[in-house]
Every structure is written in C-alpha cells, then in structure tokens.
Amino acid sequence: MGRLEDPSDEGDLSLHSHEEWIFTNRNMLDAQILREVKAALKRAADGGFGVCLECGEPISPKRLEALPWARYCVPCQEMQGQSAEQGEAAEAAS
C-alpha cells in the first residue's frame, strides 16, 4: 500500500499515522543496532570482544553467534533487565 500525502478520512489518517509510527520505530531500532555493532567492532579492535562488560567473564560462543554485538553474558544481561524493570516500576510508583 502506498503512502498517502493527504489522508482523506479518519481511516486513512489512522493508517498513515500507524505507518509513520512503524517507520520511525524501525529507523530508531536500526540506528540502535548500528551503534551496538560499531561498539562491538571497537571492542574487537581493542581486544575486548566476547568479554562481558559487567563481570569480565567470556560471553558464550552460542550467545555471540546469535547476537554478535552482545555486551554482557546471559546472567549479567538478565540482571541488567531486572534492574531496568525495577527502575521502571519504582519510577511508575512515584
């Protein structure tokens, strides 16, 4: 479906808004992944690729195969996620 320059009714406007939201979020995600890849390349050049930034232990090859720009091993990544969730919950409660 082509993009509408001037939506003619509420349905078209809603579709147009949704398409714009998808486009914007996709671009933000792509930019974030690009930053992660660049950081991983820098770690590779510096000799730190594949080492968890939190605990200093090696990141498993299986994880790096799935997510080559991983910064944390699985246990540390899970702790990062839990910390973020707790911070969001505390922020929502205030």
Summary of the structure (lengths in Angstrom):
residues: 94
radius of gyration: 19.6
end to end distance: 43.4
largest distance: 57.5
contacts: 197
relative contact order: 0.08
helix: 67%
strand: 2%
